[in-house]
């Protein structure tokens, strides 16, 4: 399959401004194309991934990706998909966010070689532009009626939209025009909510570029779950690419827990496995779903892509240890990842703790009577090893890396003792 056929098979193409024109130019040329992200936080989350992974597919096919971080547009706020005004961020915070996101994008693209990626920040050309230049050189080319017809703007007219967010689409259109003029950028790709911004960019290029200049837009569908719930959210909130916000183990678990109804779609969207490999995994979902081969492949591919091989192997070790109960095989840092969200209790270093007293003091059980009953019934494990003696005292040998002890009550209730 050629690139467009592969994108269509994967279900990645939602809208194209000129389907025949895009096919023709991609068949004949290696082009530059761009995708952007506004730095609304110091990390991207998995909801940002699909457009950039699609851009990476273009790079693999020999095209040159331009990766834009919106240091200027991030100061304004995109009204797309929002029912109310965004809270404005300070310049300092946006700049911190830009640096965080740049680091993540650096891992997704190849920046060397003939078609090495180019990273740009629109603050470099829009940040110092004065209001008169903006209005005369760009605002003059975009009609108010044209902007009012955009869904992102028309949907906000009843609830209200500031002039700041109203002009956002022109700012993003300036990006497309600037990259077209200075980097020979021929195409913008983005999520389906970016259609209005992309077509405004094409309008500027049409009016402000030499006659015969041709550019294109392509959008990608919104990622949804089969049960109708929002993709990329967990009980703890968004699934971030920053390992400090979402640990590699949590990241791996998110993908591993994908439902059978969604896993093949996500393999097509997010991984670089071939059509043959994905079809083989699809067959496994149908014939031996209990083995969860597709989910394991998805978890491995995505964790390796975002966090690297070492972090993937660590996530697999943690998952295996939690499944088998072999807690002692984990390091302190792995304990910290795997038990991030379980209840915890802190003791001072050097304390010798009787198991019954610990269970009560840490709030694992409500009374000494219940603690004694749980211990004698074999319901309590320390670092995966069952404890049944009421006189058992925890000491240094029970402290993993001197930092943690993992208590399990019953089959699934975990508690973390910190020192």
C-alpha positions as CSV (number, residue, x, y, z in Angstrom):
1,X,0.0,0.0,0.0
2,X,1.1,3.6,-0.6
3,X,0.9,6.1,2.2
4,X,-2.7,7.3,1.6
5,X,-4.0,3.8,1.2
6,X,-2.4,2.8,4.5
7,X,-3.9,5.9,6.2
8,X,-7.3,5.0,4.8
9,X,-7.0,1.4,5.9
10,X,-6.1,2.5,9.4
11,X,-9.1,4.8,9.5
12,X,-6.9,7.9,10.1
13,X,-8.2,10.1,7.3
14,X,-11.4,12.2,8.3
15,X,-11.5,15.1,5.8
16,X,-9.3,16.3,3.0
17,X,-9.5,19.7,1.3
18,X,-8.7,18.3,-2.1
19,X,-8.5,14.5,-2.2
20,X,-7.3,14.2,-5.8
21,X,-4.8,17.0,-5.4
22,X,-3.3,15.5,-2.3
23,X,-3.0,12.1,-4.0
24,X,-1.4,13.7,-7.0
25,X,1.2,15.7,-5.1
26,X,2.1,12.8,-2.8
27,X,2.5,10.5,-5.7
28,X,4.9,12.9,-7.5
29,X,6.7,14.8,-4.8
30,X,8.3,14.7,-1.3
31,X,6.6,17.6,0.5
32,X,7.0,19.5,3.7
33,X,3.9,19.4,5.9
34,X,3.1,20.5,9.5
35,X,1.2,19.7,12.6
36,X,1.0,21.9,15.7
37,X,0.2,21.8,19.4
38,X,-0.5,24.6,21.8
39,X,1.4,24.4,25.1
40,X,-1.6,24.4,27.4
41,X,0.4,22.2,29.9
42,X,4.0,21.3,30.4
43,X,3.3,17.9,28.9
44,X,1.2,16.4,26.1
45,X,-1.3,13.7,26.8
46,X,-2.3,10.7,24.7
47,X,-5.1,12.8,23.1
48,X,-2.4,14.8,21.3
49,X,-0.7,11.7,19.9
50,X,-2.6,10.7,16.8
51,X,-1.9,13.8,14.6
52,X,1.8,13.7,15.4
53,X,2.0,9.9,14.9
54,X,0.3,10.5,11.5
55,X,2.9,13.2,10.7
56,X,5.6,10.6,11.6
57,X,4.0,8.2,9.0
58,X,4.6,10.9,6.4
59,X,8.2,11.2,7.5
60,X,8.6,7.4,7.2
61,X,7.3,7.7,3.6
62,X,10.0,10.3,2.8
63,X,8.2,13.6,3.4
64,X,9.6,16.3,5.7
65,X,7.6,17.0,8.9
66,X,7.5,20.5,10.5
67,X,6.6,20.3,14.1
68,X,5.1,23.5,15.5
69,X,4.8,24.3,19.2
70,X,2.4,27.3,19.6
71,X,4.2,29.6,22.0
72,X,2.1,32.5,20.6
73,X,-1.2,30.7,20.0
74,X,-0.9,29.1,23.5
75,X,-1.0,32.6,24.9
76,X,-4.4,33.2,23.2
77,X,-6.3,30.0,23.5
78,X,-8.0,27.9,20.8
79,X,-11.9,28.1,21.1
80,X,-12.1,24.8,19.2
81,X,-14.2,22.3,21.2
82,X,-14.6,24.7,24.1
83,X,-17.9,26.0,25.4
84,X,-16.3,28.9,27.4
85,X,-13.2,31.0,27.5
86,X,-9.9,29.4,28.4
87,X,-8.0,30.8,31.3
88,X,-5.0,32.8,30.0
89,X,-1.6,31.6,31.0
90,X,1.4,33.8,31.7
91,X,4.2,34.1,29.2
92,X,6.6,32.5,31.7
93,X,4.3,29.5,32.2
94,X,3.8,29.0,28.4
95,X,7.5,29.1,27.8
96,X,8.0,26.4,30.5
97,X,5.3,24.4,28.8
98,X,7.0,24.9,25.4
99,X,10.2,23.3,26.6
100,X,8.4,20.3,28.1
101,X,6.5,19.6,24.9
102,X,9.6,20.1,22.7
103,X,11.4,17.3,24.6
104,X,8.5,14.9,24.0
105,X,8.3,15.8,20.3
106,X,12.1,15.3,20.0
107,X,11.5,11.6,20.8
108,X,8.8,11.1,18.2
109,X,10.7,12.4,15.1
110,X,14.0,11.9,13.3
111,X,15.6,15.4,13.1
112,X,18.7,14.3,11.0
113,X,19.0,13.3,7.4
114,X,17.5,14.4,4.1
115,X,14.0,14.6,5.4
116,X,14.8,15.4,9.0
117,X,12.0,17.1,11.0
118,X,12.1,20.8,11.6
119,X,10.8,22.2,15.0
120,X,9.4,25.7,15.1
121,X,7.7,28.0,17.6
122,X,5.2,30.5,16.3
123,X,6.1,33.0,19.0
124,X,9.3,33.6,16.9
125,X,7.2,35.3,14.2
126,X,4.0,36.3,15.9
127,X,5.2,37.3,19.4
128,X,6.7,40.6,18.3
129,X,4.1,41.5,15.7
130,X,2.3,44.8,16.4
131,X,-1.5,45.1,16.2
132,X,-1.5,47.4,13.2
133,X,0.6,44.9,11.2
134,X,-1.6,42.1,12.2
135,X,-4.8,44.0,11.2
136,X,-3.4,45.4,7.9
137,X,-1.4,42.4,6.6
138,X,-3.6,39.5,7.8
139,X,-7.0,40.7,9.3
140,X,-7.7,42.5,6.0
141,X,-7.8,39.1,4.1
142,X,-10.2,37.3,6.4
143,X,-13.9,38.4,6.4
144,X,-16.0,38.5,9.5
145,X,-18.8,36.6,7.8
146,X,-16.3,33.9,6.8
147,X,-15.2,33.6,10.4
148,X,-18.7,33.6,11.8
149,X,-19.5,30.6,9.6
150,X,-16.8,28.5,11.4
151,X,-18.3,26.0,13.8
152,X,-15.8,26.9,16.5
153,X,-17.0,30.5,16.5
154,X,-20.7,30.1,15.7
155,X,-21.1,27.6,18.5
156,X,-19.8,30.2,20.9
157,X,-22.0,33.2,19.9
158,X,-24.7,32.5,22.4
159,X,-22.5,31.8,25.4
160,X,-20.0,34.5,24.4
161,X,-16.5,34.6,22.8
162,X,-13.9,37.3,23.4
163,X,-12.2,39.2,20.5
164,X,-9.0,37.4,21.7
165,X,-10.3,33.9,21.0
166,X,-12.3,35.2,18.0
167,X,-9.0,36.1,16.3
168,X,-7.3,32.8,17.1
169,X,-8.2,31.2,13.8
170,X,-6.3,34.1,12.0
171,X,-3.2,33.5,14.2
172,X,-3.1,29.8,13.3
173,X,-3.8,30.7,9.6
174,X,-0.7,33.0,9.8
175,X,1.3,29.9,10.9
176,X,0.3,28.0,7.8
177,X,1.1,31.0,5.6
178,X,4.4,31.6,7.3
179,X,5.5,28.0,6.9
180,X,4.3,27.9,3.3
181,X,6.3,31.0,2.5
182,X,9.5,30.2,4.5
183,X,9.6,26.4,4.6
184,X,7.7,25.4,1.4
185,X,5.1,23.8,3.6
186,X,2.3,22.3,1.4
187,X,0.0,20.7,3.9
188,X,-1.3,21.0,7.4
189,X,-2.7,18.0,9.3
190,X,-4.6,18.1,12.6
191,X,-7.6,16.7,14.6
192,X,-11.1,17.0,13.1
193,X,-11.7,20.0,15.4
194,X,-9.0,21.9,13.5
195,X,-10.8,21.9,10.1
196,X,-11.9,25.5,10.5
197,X,-8.4,26.7,11.4
198,X,-6.8,24.7,8.6
199,X,-9.1,26.1,5.9
200,X,-8.6,29.7,7.2
201,X,-4.9,29.1,6.6
202,X,-5.6,27.9,3.1
203,X,-7.6,31.1,2.5
204,X,-4.7,33.3,3.6
205,X,-2.3,31.3,1.4
206,X,-4.7,31.7,-1.6
207,X,-4.9,35.4,-1.2
208,X,-1.4,36.3,-0.1
209,X,0.8,33.9,-2.1
210,X,1.9,34.0,-5.7
211,X,-0.7,32.8,-8.2
212,X,-0.6,29.0,-8.6
213,X,0.5,28.3,-5.1
214,X,-1.2,25.2,-3.9
215,X,-1.6,23.9,-0.3
216,X,-3.8,21.3,1.3
217,X,-5.4,20.2,4.6
218,X,-6.1,16.8,6.1
219,X,-7.8,16.1,9.3
220,X,-7.9,13.0,11.5
221,X,-10.9,11.6,13.3
222,X,-11.6,12.2,17.0
223,X,-10.5,9.0,18.9
224,X,-13.5,7.5,20.7
225,X,-14.1,4.4,22.7
226,X,-16.7,1.8,21.7
227,X,-18.7,2.3,24.9
228,X,-19.0,6.0,24.3
229,X,-16.7,7.1,27.1
230,X,-13.9,9.6,26.4
231,X,-10.6,8.2,25.2
232,X,-7.5,8.9,27.1
233,X,-9.1,9.5,30.5
234,X,-8.7,7.3,33.6
235,X,-10.0,7.7,37.2
236,X,-6.8,9.6,37.9
237,X,-7.4,12.0,35.0
238,X,-5.5,12.4,31.7
239,X,-2.8,9.9,30.6
240,X,0.2,12.1,30.2
241,X,3.4,11.5,28.2
242,X,5.5,12.9,31.0
243,X,6.7,10.0,33.1
244,X,6.4,12.2,36.3
245,X,2.7,12.8,35.7
246,X,1.9,9.3,34.4
247,X,4.5,6.7,35.2
248,X,5.6,4.2,32.4
249,X,3.8,1.5,34.4
250,X,0.6,3.4,34.5
251,X,1.0,4.3,30.8
252,X,1.5,0.6,30.0
253,X,-1.5,-0.4,32.0
254,X,-3.7,2.1,30.2
255,X,-3.1,0.4,26.9
256,X,-3.1,-3.2,28.3
257,X,-6.6,-2.5,29.7
258,X,-8.0,-1.6,26.3
259,X,-11.2,-3.5,25.6
260,X,-11.5,-6.1,22.8
261,X,-13.9,-3.8,21.0
262,X,-11.3,-1.0,20.8
263,X,-7.9,-2.7,20.6
264,X,-7.7,-3.3,16.9
265,X,-8.7,0.2,16.1
266,X,-6.0,1.5,18.5
267,X,-3.4,-0.8,16.9
268,X,-4.2,0.8,13.6
269,X,-4.2,4.3,14.9
270,X,-1.3,4.4,17.2
271,X,1.2,1.7,16.3
272,X,3.6,1.2,13.4
273,X,2.9,-2.5,13.1
274,X,2.2,-3.7,9.6
275,X,-1.2,-4.6,8.2
276,X,-0.3,-8.2,8.3
277,X,0.8,-8.0,12.0
278,X,-2.4,-6.2,13.0
279,X,-4.6,-8.6,11.1
280,X,-2.9,-11.5,12.9
281,X,-3.6,-9.8,16.2
282,X,-7.2,-9.2,15.2
283,X,-7.5,-12.9,14.6
284,X,-6.2,-13.6,18.1
285,X,-8.8,-11.2,19.6
286,X,-11.5,-13.3,17.9
287,X,-10.1,-16.8,18.5
288,X,-8.3,-16.5,21.8
289,X,-9.3,-13.3,23.5
290,X,-8.2,-14.6,27.0
291,X,-4.6,-14.4,25.9
292,X,-4.9,-10.6,25.3
293,X,-2.1,-10.8,22.7
294,X,-3.4,-7.6,21.0
295,X,-3.5,-5.6,24.2
296,X,0.0,-6.8,25.1
297,X,1.3,-5.8,21.7
298,X,-0.4,-2.4,22.0
299,X,1.0,-1.8,25.5
300,X,4.5,-2.8,24.4
301,X,4.5,-0.7,21.2
302,X,3.2,2.4,22.8
303,X,5.3,2.3,26.0
304,X,8.5,1.6,24.0
305,X,7.6,4.5,21.6
306,X,7.0,7.1,24.3
307,X,9.3,6.0,27.2
308,X,11.9,3.6,25.6
309,X,12.8,0.0,26.0
310,X,14.2,0.2,29.6
311,X,10.9,1.8,30.9
312,X,8.9,-0.8,29.0
313,X,10.8,-3.7,30.6
314,X,10.4,-2.1,34.0
315,X,6.6,-1.8,33.4
316,X,6.4,-5.4,32.4
317,X,8.4,-6.5,35.5
318,X,6.0,-4.5,37.8
319,X,2.9,-6.0,36.1
320,X,4.3,-9.5,36.3
321,X,5.3,-9.1,40.0
322,X,1.8,-7.8,40.9
323,X,0.2,-10.6,39.1
324,X,2.4,-13.3,40.7
325,X,2.7,-11.6,44.1
326,X,6.5,-11.6,43.8
327,X,6.8,-8.2,45.3
328,X,10.4,-8.8,46.6
329,X,11.7,-8.9,43.0
330,X,10.9,-5.2,42.6
331,X,13.2,-2.2,43.3
332,X,12.1,0.8,45.4
333,X,11.5,2.9,42.2
334,X,9.4,0.1,40.8
335,X,7.4,-0.1,44.0
336,X,6.8,3.7,43.8
337,X,5.4,3.3,40.3
338,X,3.3,0.2,40.9
339,X,1.8,1.3,44.1
340,X,1.4,5.0,43.4
341,X,-2.3,5.2,44.1
342,X,-2.7,2.7,47.0
343,X,-3.3,3.9,50.6
344,X,0.0,4.6,52.4
345,X,1.3,5.1,55.9
346,X,4.6,6.6,57.0
347,X,6.8,5.3,59.8
348,X,10.1,6.6,61.1
349,X,13.2,4.8,60.0
350,X,14.5,2.2,62.5
351,X,11.1,1.3,64.0
352,X,10.5,-2.3,64.8
353,X,6.8,-3.0,64.1
354,X,4.7,-5.9,65.3
355,X,2.4,-7.0,62.5
356,X,-0.8,-6.6,64.6
357,X,0.2,-3.1,65.7
358,X,1.1,-2.1,62.2
359,X,-2.2,-3.2,60.7
360,X,-4.1,-1.1,63.3
361,X,-1.8,1.9,63.3
362,X,-1.7,2.1,59.5
363,X,-5.5,1.9,59.3
364,X,-5.4,-1.4,57.3
365,X,-7.9,-2.9,59.9
366,X,-10.1,-1.2,62.5
367,X,-9.1,-3.2,65.6
368,X,-6.5,-5.5,67.1
369,X,-9.1,-8.3,67.2
370,X,-9.6,-8.0,63.4
371,X,-5.8,-7.8,62.9
372,X,-5.2,-11.0,64.9
373,X,-8.0,-12.8,63.0
374,X,-6.6,-11.7,59.6
375,X,-3.1,-12.8,60.5
376,X,-4.1,-16.2,61.8
377,X,-6.4,-16.8,58.8
378,X,-3.5,-16.1,56.4
379,X,-5.1,-13.0,54.9
380,X,-2.0,-10.8,55.4
381,X,1.1,-10.8,53.2
382,X,4.3,-8.8,53.6
383,X,6.1,-8.1,50.3
384,X,4.2,-11.0,48.8
385,X,5.0,-13.5,51.5
386,X,2.1,-14.7,53.8
387,X,2.5,-13.9,57.5
388,X,0.6,-16.1,59.9
389,X,2.4,-15.6,63.3
390,X,1.0,-12.9,65.6
391,X,4.5,-12.2,66.9
392,X,5.9,-11.4,63.5
393,X,7.9,-8.1,63.7
394,X,8.9,-6.1,60.6
395,X,12.5,-5.0,60.5
396,X,15.1,-4.0,57.9
397,X,14.7,-7.2,55.9
398,X,11.1,-6.2,55.1
399,X,12.0,-2.8,53.7
400,X,12.6,-2.8,50.0
401,X,15.6,-0.5,49.3
402,X,15.1,0.7,52.9
403,X,12.0,2.7,51.7
404,X,8.9,0.6,51.3
405,X,7.0,-2.4,52.7
406,X,4.0,-3.6,50.7
407,X,1.1,-5.1,52.8
408,X,-1.6,-7.1,51.1
409,X,-4.9,-7.9,52.9
410,X,-6.9,-10.6,51.1
411,X,-6.4,-11.0,47.4
412,X,-6.4,-7.4,46.1
413,X,-6.2,-4.8,48.9
414,X,-2.7,-3.3,48.9
415,X,-1.2,-0.8,51.4
416,X,2.2,0.9,51.2
417,X,4.3,1.5,54.3
418,X,6.9,4.2,53.8
419,X,9.9,4.9,55.9
